[in-house]
Amino acid sequence: MNILFIMYDQLRHDYLSCAGHPHLKTPNFDLVAAMGVRFTNAYVQSPICGASRMSFYTGRYTSSHGAQWNGFPLRVGELTLGDHLRKIGMDCWLLGKTHMKADAEGMARLGLSPDSVIGARQSECGFDAWVRDDGLWAEGPDGFYDEKRSPYNEYLKSQGYPGDNPWADFANAGIEDGQIASGWILKNAAKPANIREEDSETPWLTSQTLDFMEQARTPWCAHVSYIKPHWPYIVPAPYHDMFGPNHVPAARRAEVEREDAHPVLSAYMETRVAEAFQQDAVRQKVIPAYMALIKQCDDQLGRILDHLERTGALSDTMIVLTSDHGDYLGDHWMGEKDMFHEQAVKIPLIVYDPRDAADATRGTTCDALVEAIDLTATFIEAAGGEVPDHIVEGRSLLPWLHGEVPEDWRQVAISEYDYSGTGQAVKLGLSPRDARLFMVFDGRFKLIHAEGGFRPMLFDLETDPEEFHDLAKDDNHQAEIDRLYDHLARWGRRMSQRVTKSDAEIIAGRGKSLRRGILTFLADGTEVPPEWMEKYVGPAKADYTGD
């Protein structure tokens, strides 16, 4: 069986028609949901691109793998999905974005050349790269944001688009009175991108995916990672005017959220992106473009599904559709992601398992608490391997897919956020070690702990599904706060760094030193079997005591 692992960047969990969106129709997402299981309570391990993705790829919490924010390197030697799958005979390929930052210092220390196979895999988060393009080819006075070569830019040049950076000039810009109308400017979101639709980012990566599948001959896991619907929010015709202000819902926000707000939350409500999305005029332009980008993603998913069906590969390909985090879009007085409201930390997750064992659950939903790290374990088990649970902290979803209820499933979902590199940490006067947040969610109550001496936040999603009322502003819910802190403390005491020795190896090794002659603290030798003493009894080979 092959595994098609598709990730859409910044796709909200509720912006699919199978998830109940009132206007956006996504028939191809819906088709996969009808063939498989849609998990309705799936949470990322960090609400920021890089850290979240490193958890997806390692199966480990962010404080375990250490790459806790964008641009933080994933340390050399950290085992990833590719390492686990290749060990059991499955290739693991990347097509698109990872947001991976290589540990160049660690590689140099160990003498790993980026040009070697192992060096390339260390630089690409354990994947073999069919094509890597992280998608943000921004350029400013100090140069490019991403200094790597852009395969997508090279493609655009080959199609006749002029300039050094056609990504910025065409794919993510409109045109007005003959001038570039950059997608970085939110008022331009309603304009069509100045590019042929078939040359825009999402169709380009889809074509790369089809090329990959056409030539593949051995079992594969393909991580197809789209940059969209992540900003810049601009989309080519005919998508640009499919949706309008009449499709924009009222922002889910309330004045009570800003009254005596938690200092960290308040700092995020005062960012430039938050202030932009607090303007109705911005939301009226951006949200239709965001919906159109998702519609384009759905159409391109249709191309992939058609290929799989036409070639007969649909019957032996597991399909996973998900996202690295959501998008506030003005809800809770914020834009982007970064915090732990459902809009940011909850993700869509749809899994189709083609095997007969999954027939009983096709077209169903599962409301179990699921974490992004569960996918690594799922893929290892689906490929026929045994999950190394001393390394991989997630749990396989196959029991849920096969109609079983796993024993001792998690009681809480955990997410972490290291915001030490942000302006919010500076504004709050925090040291890098104190600029950290933790979310503990039990399916009803959501606790957010902030290092640095702050009070917690608490939301009851049963009585307050919009998460407007922070119950930790008073002392009336201390029992729930204490209970969730106990979960956080137990999670914090987990064994997460003993990755070179499994429990089974430890158990098998118990007592082996005794049979290898390490017989300490024996009073007279009768405490152990005679065979253990064979090398230590018998006639002396010589006598030097009298010398």
C-alpha positions, 0 to 999 in steps of 0.5 A, a space after each residue: 500500500 502507498 500513502 498519499 499524505 497531503 497537507 494544506 497550509 493554514 486550512 481551517 478545520 471548518 472551511 470544508 463543506 463536509 465540516 458544515 461550511 454554509 457556502 464553500 463547496 468542496 466535493 473532493 474533500 467530501 468524497 475522501 471523507 465519504 470513503 474514509 473517516 473524518 476526525 472532528 477533534 484533531 489538534 496540532 502540537 503547535 499553532 505555528 508552521 515550522 514547529 507544527 510540521 516538525 511534530 507531524 514529521 517526527 511524531 514527537 511533541 515540540 519540546 521533545 524535538 526542539 524545533 519550536 518555532 519557524 527557523 529553529 533547526 531540527 537537530 541532526 539525528 532526530 528520527 523522522 517519518 522517512 527514517 522509520 518508513 525506509 527501515 521497513 521498505 517504504 520510500 518517503 518523498 517530499 513534494 512542496 513545503 516543509 518549513 524545515 531548517 537544517 541543523 547546519 552546525 550539527 551536520 558540519 560537526 559530524 562531517 555530513 555533506 549536504 550533497 550526500 544522500 544522508 546529508 540531503 535527507 538531514 537537510 530535508 527533514 528525512 524526506 527524499 525531495 522530489 521537489 521542495 518549494 516552501 512558497 514564500 519567495 519574498 524579497 526586501 532590502 536585505 535580500 530574499 526571505 528564503 535564500 534557497 532556489 525556487 523550483 516554482 520560480 524556475 517553472 514560471 520563467 520557463 513559461 515565459 513570465 519575466 523577471 527574477 522573482 515571478 512568484 512575487 510579480 505574477 503568482 502573488 500579485 494582481 494588476 491595477 492601471 498597469 502597476 503591480 498590485 501586490 498580494 501583500 496588501 490586503 486590499 488587493 485580495 479581491 483582484 485576480 492574480 496576474 497569472 494563468 490559472 494553470 501556472 499558479 502554485 496549486 496546479 503546479 504542485 499537483 502536476 508535480 505530484 502526478 508526474 511523481 506517481 506516474 514514475 513510481 515503482 516501489 512502495 511510497 509515502 508521498 508528502 504533498 504539501 501545498 502552500 495554499 490557502 496560506 497568505 498572500 491571499 490572492 487567487 487567479 481567475 476564475 476563482 477570484 470572484 467566486 465568492 463575495 462579501 455576502 459569503 463572509 460570516 460575522 466575526 466570532 468575537 466579543 467585547 468581553 474578550 478584551 476586558 481584563 484580557 490575559 496579557 499574552 492574549 492582549 499582546 496578540 490582539 494588538 499585533 498588526 495582523 490582528 488590527 488589520 483583521 479587526 477591520 470589516 473592510 479587510 475581512 470582506 476582501 480576504 475571506 472570499 479570496 481564502 475561500 477561493 484558494 480552498 476551492 482551487 485546492 479542492 479542484 486540484 485534489 480532484 485531479 489527483 483522485 481522478 488519476 488514482 482512479 484511472 490508474 487503479 491505484 485508488 484501491 491501494 493508496 491510503 489518503 490523508 488530508 490535513 493542515 498544519 494549523 488554522 487561521 483566525 480570519 478576524 475571530 477573537 480580534 485576531 488574524 493568522 494563528 499563534 494562539 489556542 482557540 479552535 480556529 488556530 489549533 484545531 485542524 481538518 483530518 480526513 483519512 481513507 484506508 483502502 483496505 477491507 478492514 476499514 469498510 465498517 467506518 467509511 463515511 463516518 466521523 470520529 470525535 476522539 481526541 487526536 493529535 498531529 503526531 498520531 500520523 507518524 505512528 499511523 503510517 508506520 503501522 499501515 506500512 507493516 511496521 511496529 511503532 517504536 513508542 520510545 521514540 514516536 509519542 503519537 499513537 496509531 489511528 488504525 484502530 479507529 479506522 478499523 472500527 475498534 476502540 483503543 485501550 487507554 486512549 488519551 484523555 487530553 490533547 497537548 499543544 505548545 507555543 514558543 513565542 520567544 522570537 516574537 515582538 510579543 515576547 519583547 512587549 511583555 518583557 519576557 526572557 526567551 525561556 519564559 515566552 512559552 505557552 501550553 494548552 491542555 484540552 480534555 474535549 470540554 475544558 481548555 487550559 492555557 498555561 503561560 510561563 513567566 508568572 502569568 495566570 492561566 486561561 480557562 475555557 469551557 467549550 460545552 457552555 461557551 463553544 465560541 471561547 469568549 469567556 475566560 473562566 480563569 479571570 475569577 476563582 470559581 473554577 479552581 478545581 478544573 484548573 487544578 485537574 488540568 494542571 495535573 494532566 499537564 504535570 503528568 505529561 511533563 514527566 513523560 519519558 521523551 528523550 530515551 530514544 536509543 533504547 526501547 522498553 523491549 530492549 531494556 527488559 530483554 537486557 535485564 540480568 545479562 551482565 550476571 551471565 557475563 560474569 558481573 557478580 557483585 555483592 555475593 556473600 558466599 557465591 551460593 546466591 547464584 546458579 553454579 554455572 554463573 560461577 564456573 569461571 571463578 572457581 577451581 584450582 588456582 593457575 598459579 600462586 603469587 601470594 607468597 612473593 
